[in-house]
Structure formats: C-alpha cells, structure tokens
C-alpha cells in the first residue's frame, strides 16, 4: 500500500510541475488574415493559457454577441479582444510578482 501511495504522490507532483510549466508560457500563435471572432477567442485562449477562462468568459461572450447579434466588424472586435487579453496578462504578471 505504501508503495502505491508513494507512486501516486510522485505522479501528483510530476503532473503539477508540468501543468505549471505549460501555464507559465505565453504562446505566440499568429493572427490569420481572415479570422472569425469565435476563432480569435480560441486562439487567444491558447496564447494565454495561464489566464482564468472563467474570469474572461463574460467579456469574451460580449465580443461574440457584438459580432453575431449587432454585426460589428470582426477585425475591430478582434483588435479589442487582443488588447483585453494583453491587459489581463499584465494583471496576471503583476499579481504574480506581488506574491
């Protein structure tokens, strides 16, 4: 039993380290020439894996609604989304520095 518990603890530690390492890296998936708002949300979520998607959900949903329901231009909305994600990334970095 103890060997099984030791192995489980080893796996838990190893997984936690790998998850943390992946979540710390800002990816740089380039923006395609033509991109929908929905695909931009997916791309930005992959670019910023360390950000809490639940915390960003309301605002990203509003971007999609502005495009789908109100017909706002995708390129303009994507520009705004990129700034939004960057602002949240900067907040994440400052919170991380503070402890």
DSSP file (Angstrom, degrees, kcal/mol; ACC not computed):
  #  RESIDUE AA STRUCTURE BP1 BP2  ACC     N-H-->O    O-->H-N    N-H-->O    O-->H-N    TCO  KAPPA ALPHA  PHI   PSI    X-CA   Y-CA   Z-CA
    1    1 A X     >        0   0    0      0, 0.0     4,-2.4     0, 0.0     5,-0.2   0.000 360.0 360.0 360.0 -42.3    0.0    0.0    0.0
    2    2 A X  H  >  +     0   0    0      1,-0.2     4,-2.9     2,-0.2     5,-0.2   0.892 360.0  52.4 -63.0 -38.7    2.8    2.4    0.9
    3    3 A X  H  > S+     0   0    0      1,-0.2     4,-2.4     2,-0.2    -1,-0.2   0.897 109.5  49.8 -62.7 -39.6    4.4    1.9   -2.5
    4    4 A X  H  > S+     0   0    0      2,-0.2     4,-2.3     1,-0.2    -2,-0.2   0.911 112.1  47.0 -66.0 -42.4    1.2    2.7   -4.2
    5    5 A X  H  X S+     0   0    0     -4,-2.4     4,-2.5     2,-0.2    -2,-0.2   0.915 112.0  51.0 -64.5 -43.6    0.7    5.9   -2.1
    6    6 A X  H  X S+     0   0    0     -4,-2.9     4,-2.3     1,-0.2    -2,-0.2   0.910 111.4  47.8 -60.1 -42.8    4.3    6.9   -2.8
    7    7 A X  H  X S+     0   0    0     -4,-2.4     4,-2.5     2,-0.2    -1,-0.2   0.904 110.5  51.4 -65.8 -41.2    3.8    6.4   -6.5
    8    8 A X  H  X S+     0   0    0     -4,-2.3     4,-2.4     2,-0.2    -2,-0.2   0.906 110.6  48.8 -62.9 -41.7    0.6    8.4   -6.5
    9    9 A X  H  X S+     0   0    0     -4,-2.5     4,-2.4     2,-0.2     5,-0.2   0.903 110.1  52.2 -64.0 -40.9    2.3   11.2   -4.7
   10   10 A X  H  X S+     0   0    0     -4,-2.3     4,-2.5     1,-0.2    -2,-0.2   0.932 111.2  46.5 -59.8 -46.5    5.1   11.1   -7.3
   11   11 A X  H  X S+     0   0    0     -4,-2.5     4,-2.8     1,-0.2     5,-0.2   0.897 111.0  52.3 -64.0 -40.1    2.6   11.3  -10.1
   12   12 A X  H  X S+     0   0    0     -4,-2.4     4,-2.1     2,-0.2    -1,-0.2   0.915 112.3  45.1 -63.6 -42.3    0.7   14.2   -8.5
   13   13 A X  H  X S+     0   0    0     -4,-2.4     4,-2.1     2,-0.2    -2,-0.2   0.923 113.8  49.2 -66.2 -44.3    3.9   16.2   -8.0
   14   14 A X  H  X S+     0   0    0     -4,-2.5     4,-2.1    -5,-0.2    -2,-0.2   0.921 112.4  47.6 -62.6 -44.9    5.1   15.5  -11.6
   15   15 A X  H  X S+     0   0    0     -4,-2.8     4,-2.6     1,-0.2     5,-0.2   0.911 110.1  52.7 -64.1 -42.1    1.8   16.4  -13.1
   16   16 A X  H  X S+     0   0    0     -4,-2.1     4,-2.3    -5,-0.2    -1,-0.2   0.897 109.9  48.6 -61.3 -41.1    1.6   19.7  -11.0
   17   17 A X  H  X S+     0   0    0     -4,-2.1     4,-2.3     2,-0.2    -1,-0.2   0.920 112.7  47.3 -65.7 -44.6    5.1   20.7  -12.2
   18   18 A X  H  X S+     0   0    0     -4,-2.1     4,-2.1     2,-0.2    -2,-0.2   0.900 112.8  49.0 -65.1 -40.7    4.3   20.0  -15.9
   19   19 A X  H  X S+     0   0    0     -4,-2.6     4,-2.3     1,-0.2    -1,-0.2   0.921 112.1  48.2 -65.1 -43.8    1.0   21.9  -15.7
   20   20 A X  H  X S+     0   0    0     -4,-2.3     4,-1.1    -5,-0.2    -2,-0.2   0.902 110.4  51.9 -63.3 -41.3    2.5   24.9  -14.0
   21   21 A X  H  X S+     0   0    0     -4,-2.3     4,-0.6     1,-0.2     3,-0.4   0.906 112.1  45.4 -63.7 -42.1    5.4   25.0  -16.6
   22   22 A X  H >< S+     0   0    0     -4,-2.1     3,-1.0     1,-0.2    -1,-0.2   0.911 110.6  53.9 -67.0 -41.9    2.9   24.9  -19.5
   23   23 A X  H 3< S+     0   0    0     -4,-2.3    -1,-0.2     1,-0.2    -2,-0.2   0.681 102.1  59.7 -69.2 -17.6    0.7   27.5  -18.0
   24   24 A X  H 3< S+     0   0    0     -4,-1.1     2,-0.5    -3,-0.4    -1,-0.2   0.691  86.0  89.7 -83.7 -19.0    3.5   30.0  -17.5
   25   25 A X    <<  -     0   0    0     -3,-1.0     2,-0.6    -4,-0.6    24,-0.4  -0.682  68.5-142.5 -91.1 126.0    4.5   30.3  -21.1
   26   26 A X        -     0   0    0     -2,-0.5    22,-0.2    22,-0.1     2,-0.1  -0.733  23.0-147.1 -80.4 123.2    2.9   32.9  -23.3
   27   27 A X        -     0   0    0     20,-2.2     2,-0.2    -2,-0.6    20,-0.0  -0.461   6.2-145.7 -87.8 164.8    2.4   31.4  -26.7
   28   28 A X        +     0   0    0     -2,-0.1     2,-0.7    18,-0.0    19,-0.0  -0.540  24.9 168.7-132.5  68.4    2.6   33.3  -29.9
   29   29 A X        -     0   0    0     14,-0.2    18,-0.1    -2,-0.2    -2,-0.0  -0.727  38.6-122.8 -79.5 118.4    0.0   31.8  -32.3
   30   30 A X        -     0   0    0     -2,-0.7     2,-0.5     1,-0.1    -1,-0.1  -0.233  19.0-110.5 -67.0 151.4   -0.1   34.4  -35.2
   31   31 A X        -     0   0    0      1,-0.1    -1,-0.1     2,-0.0     4,-0.1  -0.690  33.9-129.8 -80.6 123.6   -3.4   36.0  -36.2
   32   32 A X        -     0   0    0     -2,-0.5     3,-0.1     1,-0.1    -1,-0.1  -0.272  20.6-111.2 -68.7 161.6   -4.6   34.8  -39.6
   33   33 A X  S    S+     0   0    0      1,-0.2     2,-0.5     0, 0.0    -1,-0.1   0.930 109.5  31.2 -59.3 -47.3   -5.6   37.3  -42.2
   34   34 A X  S    S+     0   0    0     41,-0.0     2,-0.4     2,-0.0    -1,-0.2  -0.963  79.3 158.7-117.0 120.4   -9.2   36.3  -42.0
   35   35 A X        -     0   0    0     -2,-0.5     2,-0.1    -3,-0.1    43,-0.1  -1.000  33.1-131.5-143.4 137.4  -10.4   35.2  -38.6
   36   36 A X     >  -     0   0    0     -2,-0.4     4,-2.0     1,-0.1     5,-0.1  -0.439  29.7-113.2 -81.0 163.1  -13.8   35.0  -37.0
   37   37 A X  H  > S+     0   0    0      2,-0.2     4,-2.1     1,-0.2     5,-0.2   0.898 117.8  52.8 -63.0 -40.8  -14.4   36.3  -33.5
   38   38 A X  H  > S+     0   0    0      1,-0.2     4,-1.9     2,-0.2    -1,-0.2   0.926 110.2  46.7 -62.4 -45.3  -15.0   32.8  -32.2
   39   39 A X  H  > S+     0   0    0      1,-0.2     4,-2.6     2,-0.2    -1,-0.2   0.843 109.2  55.8 -66.4 -32.3  -11.8   31.5  -33.7
   40   40 A X  H  X S+     0   0    0     -4,-2.0     4,-2.9     2,-0.2     5,-0.3   0.893 105.0  52.2 -66.3 -39.0  -10.0   34.6  -32.2
   41   41 A X  H  X S+     0   0    0     -4,-2.1     4,-2.3     2,-0.2    -2,-0.2   0.927 111.3  47.4 -61.4 -44.0  -11.3   33.7  -28.8
   42   42 A X  H  X S+     0   0    0     -4,-1.9     4,-1.8     2,-0.2    -2,-0.2   0.924 113.6  47.5 -62.2 -45.1   -9.9   30.2  -29.2
   43   43 A X  H  X S+     0   0    0     -4,-2.6     4,-2.4     1,-0.2   -14,-0.2   0.930 113.5  46.6 -63.3 -46.1   -6.5   31.5  -30.4
   44   44 A X  H  X S+     0   0    0     -4,-2.9     4,-1.9     1,-0.2    -1,-0.2   0.865 109.1  54.8 -67.1 -35.2   -6.2   34.0  -27.7
   45   45 A X  H  < S+     0   0    0     -4,-2.3    -1,-0.2    -5,-0.3    -2,-0.2   0.873 111.6  45.2 -64.0 -36.0   -7.2   31.4  -25.1
   46   46 A X  H >< S+     0   0    0     -4,-1.8     3,-0.7     1,-0.2   -19,-0.2   0.862 111.1  53.0 -73.1 -36.4   -4.4   29.2  -26.4
   47   47 A X  H 3< S+     0   0    0     -4,-2.4   -20,-2.2     1,-0.3     2,-0.3   0.834 118.6  36.2 -66.0 -32.1   -1.9   32.1  -26.5
   48   48 A X  T ><  +     0   0    0     -4,-1.9     3,-1.4   -22,-0.2    -1,-0.3  -0.571  67.4 156.7-120.6  65.8   -2.7   32.9  -22.8
   49   49 A X  T <   +     0   0    0     -3,-0.7     4,-0.2   -24,-0.4    -1,-0.1   0.709  69.4  65.4 -67.7 -17.7   -3.2   29.5  -21.1
   50   50 A X  T 3  S+     0   0    0    -27,-0.2    -1,-0.3   -25,-0.1     2,-0.2   0.657  82.6  94.0 -79.0 -14.7   -2.3   31.0  -17.7
   51   51 A X  S <  S-     0   0    0     -3,-1.4     2,-0.8    -6,-0.2     3,-0.1  -0.551  86.9-110.8 -81.4 143.6   -5.4   33.2  -17.7
   52   52 A X    >>  -     0   0    0     -2,-0.2     4,-1.2     1,-0.2     3,-0.6  -0.618  23.5-159.4 -75.7 109.6   -8.5   32.0  -16.0
   53   53 A X  H 3> S+     0   0    0     -2,-0.8     4,-0.9     1,-0.2    -1,-0.2   0.806  89.8  59.3 -63.2 -29.4  -11.0   31.4  -18.8
   54   54 A X  H 34 S+     0   0    0      1,-0.2     4,-0.5     2,-0.2     3,-0.3   0.882 104.3  50.3 -66.0 -36.7  -13.9   31.6  -16.3
   55   55 A X  H <4 S+     0   0    0     -3,-0.6     4,-0.3     1,-0.2    -1,-0.2   0.789 115.9  42.5 -70.7 -27.0  -12.9   35.1  -15.3
   56   56 A X  H  X S+     0   0    0     -4,-1.2     4,-2.5     1,-0.1     5,-0.3   0.539  89.7  93.4 -93.5  -9.0  -12.7   36.2  -19.0
   57   57 A X  H  X S+     0   0    0     -4,-0.9     4,-2.5    -3,-0.3     5,-0.2   0.882  81.2  50.5 -57.5 -47.6  -15.9   34.4  -20.1
   58   58 A X  H  > S+     0   0    0     -4,-0.5     4,-1.7     1,-0.2    -1,-0.2   0.921 114.9  42.7 -60.7 -45.5  -18.4   37.3  -19.7
   59   59 A X  H  > S+     0   0    0     -4,-0.3     4,-1.8     2,-0.2    -1,-0.2   0.911 114.4  49.5 -69.8 -42.3  -16.3   39.7  -21.7
   60   60 A X  H  X S+     0   0    0     -4,-2.5     4,-1.9     1,-0.2    -1,-0.2   0.877 109.9  53.2 -65.5 -34.7  -15.4   37.3  -24.5
   61   61 A X  H  X S+     0   0    0     -4,-2.5     4,-2.5    -5,-0.3    -1,-0.2   0.892 105.8  53.5 -64.0 -38.5  -19.0   36.3  -24.7
   62   62 A X  H  X S+     0   0    0     -4,-1.7     4,-2.5    -5,-0.2    -1,-0.2   0.865 105.7  53.6 -66.6 -34.2  -19.9   40.0  -25.2
   63   63 A X  H  X S+     0   0    0     -4,-1.8     4,-1.5     2,-0.2    -1,-0.2   0.930 110.7  46.7 -62.3 -44.2  -17.4   40.3  -28.0
   64   64 A X  H  X S+     0   0    0     -4,-1.9     4,-3.0     1,-0.2     5,-0.3   0.908 112.7  49.2 -65.0 -41.4  -19.1   37.3  -29.8
   65   65 A X  H  X>S+     0   0    0     -4,-2.5     4,-2.7     1,-0.2     5,-1.1   0.896 106.9  55.3 -65.7 -39.5  -22.5   38.8  -29.2
   66   66 A X  H  <5S+     0   0    0     -4,-2.5     6,-2.3     3,-0.2     4,-0.3   0.857 115.0  40.8 -61.2 -33.6  -21.5   42.2  -30.6
   67   67 A X  H  X5S+     0   0    0     -4,-1.5     4,-0.8     4,-0.2    -2,-0.2   0.942 123.1  36.1 -78.2 -50.1  -20.4   40.4  -33.7
   68   68 A X  H  <5S+     0   0    0     -4,-3.0    -3,-0.2     2,-0.2    -2,-0.2   0.909 129.6  28.4 -73.6 -43.9  -23.2   37.9  -34.2
   69   69 A X  T  <5S+     0   0    0     -4,-2.7    -3,-0.2    -5,-0.3    -1,-0.1   0.815 132.2  30.9 -90.7 -32.2  -26.2   40.0  -32.9
   70   70 A X  T  4<S-     0   0    0     -5,-1.1    -3,-0.2    -4,-0.3    -2,-0.2   0.501  96.9-127.2-108.4  -5.9  -25.1   43.5  -33.7
   71   71 A X     <  +     0   0    0     -4,-0.8    -4,-0.2    -6,-0.3    -3,-0.1   0.716  43.2 170.4  71.4  21.5  -23.0   42.9  -36.8
   72   72 A X        -     0   0    0     -6,-2.3    -1,-0.2     1,-0.1     2,-0.1  -0.346  46.5 -86.5 -66.2 149.6  -19.9   44.7  -35.5
   73   73 A X     >  -     0   0    0      1,-0.1     4,-2.1     2,-0.0     5,-0.2  -0.317  30.0-142.1 -61.7 129.4  -16.8   44.3  -37.7
   74   74 A X  H  > S+     0   0    0      1,-0.2     4,-2.9     2,-0.2     5,-0.2   0.903  98.3  53.8 -59.4 -45.2  -14.8   41.2  -36.7
   75   75 A X  H  > S+     0   0    0      1,-0.2     4,-2.0     2,-0.2    -1,-0.2   0.895 110.1  47.0 -61.3 -41.2  -11.4   42.8  -37.2
   76   76 A X  H  > S+     0   0    0      2,-0.2     4,-2.0     1,-0.2    -1,-0.2   0.922 113.9  47.8 -66.0 -44.6  -12.2   45.7  -34.9
   77   77 A X  H  X S+     0   0    0     -4,-2.1     4,-2.6     1,-0.2    -2,-0.2   0.890 110.3  51.8 -64.2 -39.3  -13.6   43.3  -32.3
   78   78 A X  H  X S+     0   0    0     -4,-2.9     4,-2.6     2,-0.2    -1,-0.2   0.892 107.0  53.3 -66.1 -38.8  -10.5   41.1  -32.5
   79   79 A X  H  X S+     0   0    0     -4,-2.0     4,-1.8    -5,-0.2    -1,-0.2   0.934 111.0  47.0 -57.8 -45.5   -8.2   44.1  -32.0
   80   80 A X  H  X S+     0   0    0     -4,-2.0     4,-2.5     1,-0.2    -2,-0.2   0.899 111.0  51.7 -63.0 -41.3  -10.2   44.9  -28.9
   81   81 A X  H  X S+     0   0    0     -4,-2.6     4,-2.9     1,-0.2     5,-0.2   0.901 106.5  53.4 -63.5 -40.8  -10.0   41.3  -27.7
   82   82 A X  H  X S+     0   0    0     -4,-2.6     4,-2.1     1,-0.2    -1,-0.2   0.903 111.3  46.0 -61.7 -40.2   -6.2   41.2  -28.2
   83   83 A X  H  X S+     0   0    0     -4,-1.8     4,-2.6     2,-0.2    -2,-0.2   0.905 111.7  52.8 -66.5 -40.7   -5.9   44.3  -26.0
   84   84 A X  H  X S+     0   0    0     -4,-2.5     4,-2.1     2,-0.2    -2,-0.2   0.934 111.4  44.9 -59.5 -48.6   -8.3   42.8  -23.4
   85   85 A X  H  X S+     0   0    0     -4,-2.9     4,-2.1     1,-0.2    -1,-0.2   0.898 112.7  51.6 -64.3 -40.3   -6.3   39.6  -23.2
   86   86 A X  H  X S+     0   0    0     -4,-2.1     4,-2.4    -5,-0.2    -2,-0.2   0.902 108.3  51.7 -63.9 -40.8   -3.0   41.6  -23.0
   87   87 A X  H  X S+     0   0    0     -4,-2.6     4,-2.1     1,-0.2    -1,-0.2   0.919 111.3  47.2 -60.8 -43.7   -4.4   43.7  -20.2
   88   88 A X  H  X S+     0   0    0     -4,-2.1     4,-2.3     1,-0.2    -1,-0.2   0.843 109.9  53.6 -68.2 -32.5   -5.4   40.6  -18.2
   89   89 A X  H  X S+     0   0    0     -4,-2.1     4,-2.5     2,-0.2    -2,-0.2   0.917 108.0  49.9 -66.4 -42.4   -2.0   39.1  -18.9
   90   90 A X  H  X S+     0   0    0     -4,-2.4     4,-2.3     2,-0.2    -2,-0.2   0.894 110.9  49.8 -63.6 -39.4   -0.3   42.2  -17.5
   91   91 A X  H  X S+     0   0    0     -4,-2.1     4,-2.5     2,-0.2     5,-0.2   0.911 109.2  52.4 -62.2 -42.7   -2.5   42.0  -14.4
   92   92 A X  H  X S+     0   0    0     -4,-2.3     4,-2.2     1,-0.2    -2,-0.2   0.922 110.3  48.1 -58.3 -45.7   -1.6   38.3  -14.0
   93   93 A X  H  X S+     0   0    0     -4,-2.5     4,-2.2     1,-0.2    -2,-0.2   0.902 111.8  48.6 -64.1 -41.7    2.1   39.2  -14.2
   94   94 A X  H  X S+     0   0    0     -4,-2.3     4,-1.7     2,-0.2    -1,-0.2   0.889 112.3  48.6 -67.9 -37.6    1.8   42.0  -11.6
   95   95 A X  H  X S+     0   0    0     -4,-2.5     4,-0.8     2,-0.2    -1,-0.2   0.878 110.6  52.0 -66.2 -37.6   -0.2   39.7   -9.2
   96   96 A X  H >< S+     0   0    0     -4,-2.2     3,-0.5    -5,-0.2    -2,-0.2   0.895 108.6  50.3 -65.6 -40.2    2.4   37.0   -9.7
   97   97 A X  H 3< S+     0   0    0     -4,-2.2    -1,-0.2     1,-0.2    -2,-0.2   0.862 106.7  55.2 -65.4 -36.2    5.2   39.4   -8.8
   98   98 A X  H 3<        0   0    0     -4,-1.7    -1,-0.2    -5,-0.1    -2,-0.2   0.649 360.0 360.0 -75.1 -14.8    3.4   40.6   -5.7
   99   99 A X    <<        0   0    0     -4,-0.8    -3,-0.2    -3,-0.5    -2,-0.1   0.420 360.0 360.0 118.6 360.0    3.2   37.1   -4.4
